[in-house]
Amino acid sequence: MTETPAPQSTDPQLQAIREGYAFEGPALTFGAAISDGTAHPDAQVRIPLASLNRHGLVAGATGTGKTKTLQVMAEQLAAQGVPVFLADIKGDLSGIASPGAASDKLTERSQKIGQEWVPTGYPTEFLSLGGQGKGIPVRATMTSFGPTLLSKVLGLNDTQESSLGLVFHYADKQGLALLDLKDLRAVISHLTSDEGKEELKALGGLSKATAGVILRELIAFEDQGADAFFGEPEFDTADLMRTRDGQGLVTCLELPAVQDRPQLFSTFLMWMLADLFHDLPEVGDLDKPKLVFFFDEAHLLFDEASKAFQDAIEQTVRLIRSKGVGVFFVTQSPKDVPGDVLAQLGNRVQHALRAYTPEDAKALKAAVSTYPHSEYDLGKLLTELGTGEAIVTVLSEKGAPTPVAWTMIQAPQSLMAPSDPGVVDGIIGGSELATKYADVADRESAYEKLAARLEAAPAESAAAQPQAAPEAPAPRAGRAKAAKEDEGIIGQVVGSSAFRSALRSAGTVIGREITRSIFGTSRRSR
């Protein structure tokens, strides 16, 4: 006996959703539209893969289902051959590597949405910052990380940030590779010592007092164990863009071990984006993105950020779409993201918001104002959404906003809990990246060169003692020449966007040419 399909609802809003989300190209599905509290499987809410490089926002109060929405999106992207990067703040996204566990509740939800639920695990790579936690270690050199991002981590003010930029430029000019924290400390210590006071004087924008403040901040930072995050081998962000057996690789950066250093991990994520921006070629609009990057706890990136830093983020997000990369910011409220950045996020998945305080009510009103006109009373609906429900609007294949859809989000097919530790250990142990990044390399850099110079100084002084003093003693002449070369250094820093110096080649002494990214950080030329 054949079951007669239920007649379609004639609700005008549902009809608009059916038409607005009927895309021709490849897409991922969020779930089914809801009307009067009932999900309608004939009104599927989707997003074209081609629109994912227009970026997006996934927002909602704690416990409303943001993490599961990320998991659903990551699964479908991976299944369609798109690599995904996830920042796992709470440590519960490792379940994407393991098939989900069936339950009556899952079966019932899948039937309501009209989707088949099949337990599935996805190809996953686990990373960790500096090896602190489970995963392949991710490190960056100090030169690559750069003064702008480091200033954000250290909480420096604008003057101190500018001064740190001069230190980096000095190291570049002197051929002093900054690979780890001890290299940067050595350069600043040198500039504030008796030996380096002439060179410090040549850096007209850098005072000894400011250099001392920066040095103290670096020492405190290192005392927290931050030296593990910087050094070689530096992580190559091209490794985020791999596929396996036709599926996109899900790269999961495990962050629970560094939750007490939120500025560090949020800024590290921005370093990854800046590195991708520099390395990838222009590709324009593609049928599907090269990579989708989920930036969790996005508010941490913008907390106490300078206007210049926010402008750099806005520019990176705006321009990286032409490189085929989609970025989704994940946070509790749209107000956590500055307006200029929010304006770049064309795809919105908004879970429930709370309005317990006047400030909450103001944030709710602001969130409603960012959505296209709809028949819903969004101000009321956003406070009444159930767990796993969201308000969705995306950009169509033609770049036009789709109708606002109250959506029941489908359940992930992978495990909605952390994977078994044995599974994670097996993946890490079998990773092709283990031999590439596991062992720390420490070649000659600024620390060693300055130490050698300090040791050689007494011998040079003794050798010079018996000689008749010429009109311009050799050491002074050298310094005068260096000072002359450094004249106008502030103008060079402000007026030039590219400096070149030698930088390491992963684990070797062969240098690679470097250029400057939007953040002023040095990037490998490939």
Secondary structure, DSSP 8 states (H G I E B T S, - for coil): -----------HHHHHHHHHT--SS-EEEEEEEEETTEEEEEEEEEEEGGGGGG-EEEE--TTSSHHHHHHHHHHHHHHTT--EEEEESSS--GGGGSB----HHHHHHHHHHT---------EEEEEETT-SSSEEE-B-HHHHHHHHHHHHHT--HHHHHHHHHHHHHHHHTT----SHHHHHHHHHHHTSTTTHHHHHHSTT--HHHHHHHHHHHHHHHHTTGGGGBSBS---GGGGS-EETTEE-EEEEE-GGGTT-HHHHHHHHHHHHHHHHHHS----S-SS-SEEEEE-STHHHHTT--HHHHHHHHHHHHHHGGGTEEEEEEES-GGGS-HHHHTT--EEEE------SHHHHHHHHHHHHTS---SS-HHHHHHH--TTEEEEE-B-TTS-B---EEEEE---SB-SS---HHHHHHHHHT-TTHHHHSS-B--S-HHHHHHHHHHHHHHHHHHHTTS---SS-HHHHHHHHHHHHTTTHHHHHHH-S----EEEETTEEEEEEEEE-TTS-EEE--
